């Protein structure tokens, strides 16, 4: 009986020992996994930080290009902003510090200021710009039925336009929010408007701006924008082609150069009233990549005549 008892005790001791070893093994594996994940997390955060600094460096390069261009404009007899200038050229990715930096600069005056849909003095829709935006939407394949909702977002009242949307609609969303009922501070507001999905927003932001650019830069505007400005161009694509061809040979130095184009006819005068050859606001996109980490900074600056720039908007992602 005693031998059997001792045998049972040895079995229990062996079982306890095996359980203890298993537990220790699990603890060691958990510690090793946690340490490995912690190391990877720290390395990932460090790579993200390096990528962010590369993106910031790209923004600095963009500001330097704009400053140099402003200094050259100060010496020019008839300064202009056009696609022929260094800031507008595509730049390949630049290897830097073990990573890669990219910079892209776009002037906001190539787009139509969406806030001009509302007359700031009356708070009512501006019929001329409503027509311009309608033509633009048709040109780029977006339904003009979105325009009433955009107008309701911008106008100061709470009266819902036919096909539009006011607070009664937005406050029922999850999460709820109220319409701006005033000018958009950034074009990102568009994504909050009824009927504007991601695909539509990404398309519209290429042609619309919230930067206060009252006139479109005829040297940089895409054909879709130029064709939307006056009815004659909308109905006659050959006029738009003439403008694009003329500026590719020689950028327009003065807006009267546009009026001298032979093929424009009676479209010249209204087009000159809506266009310019200069740009004040520029969006610089800086991208940094390092060891699989990637950061993008989208920033908009107002460039001053002396070459300095004032930040208008900054977004990191």
GUSE-807459 format. One line per field, with one value per residue (C-alpha): residue number from 1; residue in one letter; x, y, z. Coordinates in Angstrom, 1 decimal, always signed. Each point is the difference from the previous one (the first is absolute). Last residue first. Layout:
num: [NUM, ...]
residuo: [A, ...]
X: [X, ...]
Y: [Y, ...]
Z: [Z, ...]
This chain:
num: [317, 316, 315, 314, 313, 312, 311, 310, 309, 308, 307, 306, 305, 304, 303, 302, 301, 300, 299, 298, 297, 296, 295, 294, 293, 292, 291, 290, 289, 288, 287, 286, 285, 284, 283, 282, 281, 280, 279, 278, 277, 276, 275, 274, 273, 272, 271, 270, 269, 268, 267, 266, 265, 264, 263, 262, 261, 260, 259, 258, 257, 256, 255, 254, 253, 252, 251, 250, 249, 248, 247, 246, 245, 244, 243, 242, 241, 240, 239, 238, 237, 236, 235, 234, 233, 232, 231, 230, 229, 228, 227, 226, 225, 224, 223, 222, 221, 220, 219, 218, 217, 216, 215, 214, 213, 212, 211, 210, 209, 208, 207, 206, 205, 204, 203, 202, 201, 200, 199, 198, 197, 196, 195, 194, 193, 192, 191, 190, 189, 188, 187, 186, 185, 184, 183, 182, 181, 180, 179, 178, 177, 176, 175, 174, 173, 172, 171, 170, 169, 168, 167, 166, 165, 164, 163, 162, 161, 160, 159, 158, 157, 156, 155, 154, 153, 152, 151, 150, 149, 148, 147, 146, 145, 144, 143, 142, 141, 140, 139, 138, 137, 136, 135, 134, 133, 132, 131, 130, 129, 128, 127, 126, 125, 124, 123, 122, 121, 120, 119, 118, 117, 116, 115, 114, 113, 112, 111, 110, 109, 108, 107, 106, 105, 104, 103, 102, 101, 100, 99, 98, 97, 96, 95, 94, 93, 92, 91, 90, 89, 88, 87, 86, 85, 84, 83, 82, 81, 80, 79, 78, 77, 76, 75, 74, 73, 72, 71, 70, 69, 68, 67, 66, 65, 64, 63, 62, 61, 60, 59, 58, 57, 56, 55, 54, 53, 52, 51, 50, 49, 48, 47, 46, 45, 44, 43, 42, 41, 40, 39, 38, 37, 36, 35, 34, 33, 32, 31, 30, 29, 28, 27, 26, 25, 24, 23, 22, 21, 20, 19, 18, 17, 16, 15, 14, 13, 12, 11, 10, 9, 8, 7, 6, 5, 4, 3, 2, 1]
residuo: [X, X, X, X, X, X, X, X, X, X, X, X, X, X, X, X, X, X, X, X, X, X, X, X, X, X, X, X, X, X, X, X, X, X, X, X, X, X, X, X, X, X, X, X, X, X, X, X, X, X, X, X, X, X, X, X, X, X, X, X, X, X, X, X, X, X, X, X, X, X, X, X, X, X, X, X, X, X, X, X, X, X, X, X, X, X, X, X, X, X, X, X, X, X, X, X, X, X, X, X, X, X, X, X, X, X, X, X, X, X, X, X, X, X, X, X, X, X, X, X, X, X, X, X, X, X, X, X, X, X, X, X, X, X, X, X, X, X, X, X, X, X, X, X, X, X, X, X, X, X, X, X, X, X, X, X, X, X, X, X, X, X, X, X, X, X, X, X, X, X, X, X, X, X, X, X, X, X, X, X, X, X, X, X, X, X, X, X, X, X, X, X, X, X, X, X, X, X, X, X, X, X, X, X, X, X, X, X, X, X, X, X, X, X, X, X, X, X, X, X, X, X, X, X, X, X, X, X, X, X, X, X, X, X, X, X, X, X, X, X, X, X, X, X, X, X, X, X, X, X, X, X, X, X, X, X, X, X, X, X, X, X, X, X, X, X, X, X, X, X, X, X, X, X, X, X, X, X, X, X, X, X, X, X, X, X, X, X, X, X, X, X, X, X, X, X, X, X, X, X, X, X, X, X, X, X, X, X, X, X, X, X, X, X, X, X, X]
X: [-2.4, +0.9, -2.0, +1.1, -2.0, +0.6, +3.7, +1.5, +2.8, +3.0, +1.2, -0.3, -3.2, -1.7, -0.9, -3.1, +0.6, -1.9, +1.4, -0.6, +2.4, +0.4, +1.8, +1.1, +1.7, +1.4, +3.6, -0.3, -2.4, -0.7, -2.6, -0.4, -3.0, +0.2, -3.2, +0.6, -2.0, +0.8, -0.2, +0.6, -1.1, -3.6, -3.5, -3.6, -0.2, +2.2, -2.4, -2.9, +1.9, +1.5, -3.2, -1.2, +2.6, +2.3, +1.7, +2.3, +1.7, +0.6, -2.3, +2.3, +3.0, -2.1, +0.4, +3.7, +3.0, -2.0, +2.3, +1.8, -0.2, -2.0, -2.1, -1.1, -0.9, -2.1, -1.9, -0.6, -1.2, -2.5, -1.3, -0.3, -2.2, -2.9, -3.1, +1.7, +2.3, -2.9, -1.8, +2.8, +2.1, -0.8, +2.3, +3.0, -0.7, -0.2, +3.0, +2.2, +1.0, +3.7, +0.5, -3.6, +0.4, -3.6, -1.2, -1.4, +2.7, -1.1, +1.1, -3.0, +0.9, -1.8, +1.4, +2.2, -2.0, -3.1, +1.5, +1.1, -3.4, -2.0, +1.9, -0.3, -3.8, -1.6, -3.8, -0.6, +2.9, +2.7, +2.6, -0.3, +1.3, +3.4, +0.3, +1.2, -1.4, -3.4, -2.0, -3.1, -2.9, +2.4, -2.6, -0.6, +1.2, -1.4, +2.3, -1.9, -2.3, -3.3, +1.5, +1.2, -3.5, -1.9, +3.1, -0.4, +0.0, -0.6, -2.2, -2.4, +1.8, -0.3, -0.4, +2.5, +1.7, +3.6, +0.7, +3.0, -1.5, -3.2, +1.9, +1.9, -3.3, -1.5, +3.1, -0.1, -2.7, +2.7, +1.0, +3.7, +1.5, +3.0, -1.4, -3.6, +1.3, +1.9, -3.0, -2.1, +2.9, +0.0, -3.8, +0.0, +2.9, -2.1, -3.1, +1.7, -2.1, -1.2, +1.9, -0.6, +3.5, +2.0, -1.7, +0.0, +1.4, +3.2, +0.9, +0.7, +3.1, +0.6, +3.4, +3.2, +0.3, +0.8, +3.6, +1.3, +3.4, +1.1, +2.9, +1.5, +2.4, +1.6, +1.8, +3.6, +0.8, -1.4, -0.8, -2.0, -3.3, -0.3, -1.1, -2.9, +0.4, -2.4, +2.5, +2.6, -2.2, -1.4, -3.4, -0.7, +0.1, +0.8, +2.3, +0.0, +3.2, +1.7, +2.2, -2.6, -1.2, +3.5, -0.3, -3.4, +1.3, +2.8, -2.6, -2.3, +2.9, +1.1, -3.5, +0.0, +3.3, -1.3, -3.0, +2.3, +1.9, -3.3, -0.7, +3.5, -0.6, -3.2, +1.7, +2.6, -2.7, -1.9, +3.3, +0.5, -3.6, +0.5, +3.2, -1.7, -2.9, +2.4, +1.9, -3.1, -1.3, +3.2, +0.0, -3.6, +0.7, +3.0, -1.9, -2.9, +2.4, +1.8, -3.4, -1.3, +3.2, -0.2, -3.6, +1.0, +2.9, -2.3, -2.6, +2.8, +1.2, -3.5, -0.6, +3.4, -0.8, -3.5, +1.6, +2.7, -2.8, -1.9, +3.2, +0.6, -3.6, +0.4, +3.2, -1.7, -2.9]
Y: [+61.3, +3.5, +3.1, +3.6, +3.1, +3.7, +0.3, +3.3, +0.1, +2.3, +0.8, +3.8, +0.0, -2.3, -3.6, -1.3, -3.5, -3.3, -3.1, -3.7, -2.2, -3.7, -2.6, -3.5, -2.8, -3.0, +0.7, +3.8, +1.9, +3.7, +1.8, +3.8, +1.6, +3.7, +1.9, +3.5, +3.2, +3.3, -0.8, +2.3, +0.1, +1.0, -1.1, +0.8, +3.4, -1.2, -2.8, +2.5, +2.0, -2.8, -2.0, +2.5, -1.3, -2.7, -1.1, +3.0, -0.2, +3.7, -0.3, -2.5, +2.3, +2.6, -2.1, +0.8, -2.3, -2.9, -3.0, -0.4, -3.2, -2.1, +3.1, +0.3, -3.7, +0.0, +3.1, -1.4, -3.3, +1.9, +1.8, -3.4, -1.3, +2.3, -0.4, +0.5, +2.6, +2.2, -0.6, +1.6, -1.3, -3.7, -0.7, +1.5, -2.3, -3.2, +1.0, +0.1, +3.4, +0.8, +3.0, +1.2, +0.5, +0.2, +3.1, +0.7, -2.3, +0.0, -3.6, -2.3, -1.9, -1.9, -1.9, -2.8, +0.0, -1.0, -3.4, -1.1, +1.2, -2.0, -3.2, +0.5, +0.7, +3.4, -0.4, +2.1, +2.2, -1.1, -0.9, +3.5, +1.5, -1.4, +3.0, +2.0, +3.0, -0.4, +3.2, +0.2, -2.1, -2.7, -2.7, -1.5, -3.3, -3.4, -3.0, -1.9, +2.0, +1.5, +3.4, +0.2, -0.2, +2.4, +2.3, +0.8, -2.1, +0.7, -1.5, +2.9, +2.5, -0.3, +3.2, +0.2, +3.2, +1.0, -1.6, -2.4, -3.4, +0.9, +0.8, -3.3, -1.9, +1.9, -0.9, -3.7, -0.4, +1.3, -3.7, -0.5, -1.1, +2.4, +2.3, -0.2, +1.0, +2.9, +1.3, +0.0, +1.7, +2.8, +0.4, +0.3, +2.4, +2.4, -0.5, +1.0, -1.6, +2.3, +1.2, +3.5, +1.6, -3.3, -1.2, -3.8, -2.3, +1.9, -2.4, -2.7, +1.8, -1.5, -1.7, +1.0, +2.7, -2.7, -0.4, -3.5, -1.1, -3.6, -1.2, -3.5, -1.2, -3.5, -1.8, -0.9, +3.6, +1.4, -1.7, +2.5, -1.0, +1.5, +3.6, +1.1, +3.7, +2.6, +1.5, +0.3, +2.2, -1.0, -1.0, +3.7, +2.8, +3.4, +3.0, +2.8, +2.0, -2.8, +0.9, -0.5, -3.2, -1.5, +0.6, -1.5, -3.1, -0.4, +0.1, -2.5, -2.4, +0.4, -0.6, -3.3, -1.1, +0.7, -2.1, -2.8, +0.3, -0.4, -3.2, -1.3, +1.0, -2.0, -3.1, +0.1, +0.2, -2.9, -2.0, +0.7, -1.0, -3.3, -0.7, +0.6, -2.2, -2.7, +0.1, -0.2, -2.8, -1.9, +0.7, -1.1, -3.2, -0.8, +0.7, -2.1, -2.8, +0.2, -0.1, -2.9, -2.0, +0.9, -1.3, -3.2, -0.5, +0.5, -2.4, -2.6, +0.4, -0.3, -3.2, -1.4, +0.9, -1.7, -3.1, -0.1, +0.3, -2.9, -2.2, +1.0, -1.1, -3.2, -0.8, +0.7, -2.3]
Z: [-44.2, +0.9, -0.8, +0.0, -1.2, -0.6, +0.9, -1.0, -2.5, -0.5, -3.5, +0.2, -2.0, +2.5, -0.6, +1.7, +1.2, -0.2, +1.6, -0.7, +2.0, -0.8, +2.1, -1.0, +2.1, -2.0, +0.9, -0.5, -2.3, +0.1, -2.0, -0.3, -1.7, -0.5, -0.7, -1.3, +0.5, -1.8, -3.7, -2.9, -3.7, +0.7, -1.1, +0.5, -1.6, -2.8, -0.9, -0.2, -2.5, -2.1, -0.6, -2.7, -2.4, +1.5, -3.2, -0.5, +3.4, +1.0, +3.0, +1.6, -0.4, +1.8, +3.1, +0.1, -0.2, -1.6, -0.2, -3.4, -2.1, +2.6, +0.7, -3.7, -0.2, +3.1, -1.1, -3.5, +1.5, +2.1, -3.1, -1.8, +2.8, -1.1, +2.1, +3.4, -1.5, -1.1, +3.3, +2.1, +2.8, -0.3, -2.9, +1.9, +2.9, -2.0, -2.0, +3.1, +1.5, +0.0, -2.3, +0.2, +3.7, +1.2, +1.8, +3.5, +1.6, +3.7, +0.6, +0.3, -3.1, -2.8, -2.9, +1.4, +3.2, -2.0, -1.0, +3.5, +1.3, -2.5, +0.7, +3.8, -0.1, -0.4, +0.2, +3.0, +0.9, +2.5, -2.7, -1.4, +3.2, -0.9, -2.5, +2.9, +2.0, -1.8, +0.0, +2.2, +1.0, +1.1, +0.3, +3.4, +1.3, +1.1, +0.5, -1.3, -2.2, +1.0, +0.7, -3.6, -1.5, +2.2, -0.1, -3.7, -3.2, -3.7, -2.7, +0.1, +2.3, +3.7, +1.9, +2.9, -1.1, -0.2, -3.4, -0.4, +0.9, -1.7, -3.1, +0.1, +0.4, -2.9, -2.2, +0.4, -2.7, -2.4, -0.3, -0.4, -3.3, -0.2, -2.7, +1.4, +3.4, -1.5, -1.9, +3.2, +1.9, -2.6, +0.0, +3.8, -0.4, -2.1, +2.1, +3.3, +2.7, +2.8, +3.0, -1.2, +0.3, +0.0, -3.2, +0.3, -2.7, +0.4, +3.0, -2.5, -1.3, -3.4, -0.6, -1.7, +2.6, +2.6, -1.2, +0.1, +1.4, +0.3, +2.2, +0.6, +2.6, +0.2, +2.9, +1.0, +0.8, -3.3, -3.3, -2.1, -1.6, -3.5, -0.4, -2.2, -1.1, +1.4, +2.4, -2.8, -2.2, -3.4, +1.5, +0.6, +2.5, -1.5, +0.4, -2.7, +0.3, +2.1, +3.0, +2.6, -1.8, +0.5, +3.7, +0.0, -1.9, +2.6, +2.8, -1.7, -0.4, +3.6, +1.2, -2.0, +1.5, +3.5, -0.7, -1.2, +3.3, +1.9, -1.9, +0.9, +3.6, -0.1, -1.5, +2.8, +2.6, -1.6, +0.0, +3.7, +0.7, -1.9, +1.8, +3.4, -1.1, -1.2, +3.2, +2.0, -2.1, +0.6, +3.7, +0.3, -2.0, +2.2, +3.2, -1.2, -1.0, +3.4, +1.8, -2.0, +0.7, +3.7, +0.0, -1.8, +2.4, +3.0, -1.5, -0.5, +3.5, +1.4, -1.9, +1.1, +3.6, -0.3, -1.4, +2.7, +2.6, -1.5, +0.1, +3.6, +0.8, -1.9, +1.9, +3.3, -0.9]
